[in-house]
Amino acid sequence: MTVRLTELAVSDLAQARDHYRALDEELEHRFLNQLDTVIDRLVTFPNRDVSDVE
C-alpha cells in the first residue's frame, strides 16, 4: 500500500512541524514520530476500524 498526501496535506504537516520546532525541538521529533506511527498503522491495517483506537 502507498500513502499519498495531497499538496495541501504536505503543506499543513510542514506548518505543524515548523510550529512544534519553534516551540521545542523535542516536540517536533515527537510530532514526526507520531506521524510515522500513524502512517505505518494505515499501511499495516488499511481496513481497521479506527473508532476503537485510543
C-alpha positions in Angstrom: 0.0 0.0 0.0 1.2 3.5 -0.8 0.2 6.5 1.3 -0.1 9.6 -0.9 -0.6 13.0 0.6 -2.1 16.0 -1.2 -0.1 19.2 -1.6 -2.4 20.8 0.9 -1.8 17.9 3.4 2.0 18.2 2.9 1.8 22.0 3.5 -0.3 21.5 6.6 2.1 19.0 8.0 5.1 21.2 7.3 3.4 24.1 9.1 2.6 21.9 12.1 6.2 20.6 12.1 7.6 24.2 12.0 5.2 25.2 14.8 6.4 22.4 17.0 10.0 23.1 16.1 9.6 26.7 17.1 8.3 25.7 20.5 10.8 22.9 21.2 12.9 20.6 19.0 11.8 17.6 21.1 8.1 18.4 20.3 9.0 18.4 16.6 10.6 15.0 17.0 7.6 13.7 18.9 5.2 15.0 16.3 7.2 13.4 13.4 7.4 10.1 15.3 3.7 10.1 15.9 3.1 10.9 12.2 5.3 8.0 11.2 3.4 5.7 13.6 0.0 6.7 12.1 1.2 6.2 8.6 2.7 2.8 9.5 -0.6 1.8 11.0 -2.5 2.9 7.9 -0.2 0.8 5.8 -0.3 -2.2 8.1 -4.0 -2.2 8.9 -5.7 -0.3 6.0 -9.2 -1.7 6.8 -9.1 -1.3 10.6 -12.0 0.4 12.3 -10.4 3.4 14.0 -13.3 4.1 16.3 -11.7 1.8 18.9 -8.3 3.4 18.8 -7.3 5.5 21.8 
